[in-house]
Amino acid sequence: MKVDDALIEAVAKNARLTLTPDERKRFAREFAEILDAFSHIASAPAADEPSTHPFPIRNITREDEQKPCLSQEDALANTQHKKDGYFKGPRAL
């Protein structure tokens, strides 16, 4: 891509910048370097499909299986902090 005054003016207008002539020269030089760097990236080999994930996505979830749960007595068996069949916690103010 050729960097000329029209391109610099369009970019400055889109970015809402007011550039002095010295800033335009500097911006043109830096903009050309940036575009050159991107042209090197564009020439890198790539797959036909965009890669949003580096590894294939697999379903890692398991099926839900119904299993028996603890009884209330078993759940409260190992705590000293219980009252009326429930866990007793600190007071909320």
C-alpha positions in Angstrom: 0.0 0.0 0.0 1.3 3.4 -1.0 1.4 6.0 1.8 0.7 9.4 0.3 -0.7 12.7 1.5 -4.3 11.7 0.6 -4.0 8.6 2.8 -2.4 10.5 5.7 -5.1 13.2 5.5 -7.9 10.5 5.4 -6.4 8.7 8.5 -6.0 12.0 10.4 -9.5 12.9 9.6 -10.9 9.6 10.7 -8.8 9.8 13.9 -9.9 13.5 14.3 -6.3 14.7 14.4 -5.0 18.0 13.3 -1.4 17.5 12.1 1.2 20.0 11.3 3.3 19.5 8.2 6.2 18.1 10.3 3.8 15.7 12.0 2.4 14.6 8.7 5.9 13.7 7.4 6.7 11.8 10.6 3.3 10.1 10.6 3.8 9.1 7.0 7.1 7.5 7.7 5.9 5.6 10.8 2.7 4.6 9.1 4.7 3.1 6.2 6.7 1.1 8.7 3.6 -0.2 10.4 2.0 -1.2 7.1 5.3 -2.9 6.1 5.2 -5.0 9.3 1.7 -6.0 8.6 2.6 -7.0 5.1 5.1 -9.4 6.5 2.5 -10.9 8.8 0.1 -11.3 5.9 2.6 -13.3 3.9 2.9 -15.9 6.8 1.4 -19.3 6.0 -2.0 -19.8 7.5 -4.7 -22.4 7.4 -7.8 -22.0 5.2 -10.0 -21.6 8.2 -9.6 -19.0 10.9 -8.2 -20.5 14.1 -10.1 -19.2 17.1 -9.0 -22.1 19.2 -5.6 -23.6 19.0 -6.9 -27.1 19.9 -10.0 -28.8 18.7 -13.0 -28.2 21.0 -14.4 -31.3 22.5 -17.4 -31.8 24.8 -15.8 -32.4 28.2 -19.0 -32.4 30.2 -20.3 -35.7 31.6 -23.9 -36.9 31.5 -25.9 -36.2 34.6 -26.4 -39.3 36.7 -28.8 -39.5 39.6 -27.1 -40.8 42.7 -28.3 -41.1 46.3 -27.4 -38.0 48.4 -26.5 -37.8 52.1 -29.3 -37.8 54.6 -29.6 -34.8 56.8 -28.1 -36.6 59.8 -25.1 -37.8 57.8 -24.5 -34.3 56.4 -24.5 -32.8 59.9 -22.6 -35.7 61.5 -19.1 -34.1 61.4 -20.0 -30.6 62.7 -20.4 -29.1 66.1 -22.2 -26.1 64.7 -25.8 -27.3 64.2 -29.2 -26.4 65.5 -32.6 -27.9 64.7 -31.3 -30.0 61.9 -29.4 -27.2 60.1 -25.9 -25.8 60.0 -25.4 -23.0 62.4 -23.5 -20.0 61.0 -22.4 -16.7 62.3 -24.9 -14.0 62.9 -25.6 -11.6 60.0 -26.1 -8.1 61.2 
